[in-house]
Amino acid sequence: MGTASMAASMQKDTFGAQLVTKTLDYMNQNQFTGATNADYDFQTKVLSAAGIGGHLNINV
């Protein structure tokens, strides 16, 4: 696999991760107050702090 191919794959994975993150953020936000669900907020902070998000293999 060439460098350009790896870079394109990485950009695709990064875009997919950002899309999923924004979608989950939107789905876990109160429409009326704009507040984020406390459980979701805690889980995302714990997972991102542990660096788990960067090490998951979610290719389907």
C-alpha positions in Angstrom: 0.0 0.0 0.0 1.5 3.3 -1.1 1.8 6.4 1.0 -0.9 8.3 -1.0 -3.3 5.3 -0.6 -2.7 5.2 3.2 -3.2 8.9 3.5 -6.5 8.7 1.6 -7.6 5.8 3.7 -6.8 7.7 6.9 -8.7 10.8 5.7 -11.7 8.6 5.0 -11.5 7.0 8.4 -11.2 10.4 10.1 -14.2 11.8 8.2 -16.2 8.7 9.2 -15.3 9.1 12.8 -16.1 12.8 12.8 -19.5 12.1 11.2 -20.3 9.4 13.8 -19.2 11.7 16.6 -21.3 14.7 15.4 -24.3 12.4 14.8 -24.1 11.0 18.3 -23.6 14.5 19.8 -26.7 15.7 18.0 -28.8 12.6 19.0 -27.9 13.0 22.7 -28.6 16.7 22.9 -31.9 18.1 24.4 -33.8 19.9 21.6 -35.2 22.5 23.9 -32.3 23.3 26.3 -29.3 22.3 24.2 -27.9 20.4 27.1 -26.1 17.1 26.5 -27.3 13.9 28.1 -25.1 13.5 31.2 -24.4 9.8 30.7 -23.4 10.3 27.1 -21.2 13.3 28.1 -19.4 11.3 30.8 -18.9 8.3 28.5 -17.4 10.3 25.6 -15.1 12.2 28.0 -13.8 8.9 29.6 -13.4 7.1 26.2 -11.6 10.0 24.5 -9.4 10.6 27.6 -8.3 6.9 27.5 -7.6 7.2 23.8 -9.9 4.3 23.0 -11.5 6.0 20.0 -8.3 5.9 18.1 -7.6 2.2 18.6 -11.0 0.7 17.6 -11.2 -1.3 14.4 -14.8 -0.8 13.2 -14.4 -1.7 9.6 -17.6 -3.5 8.5 
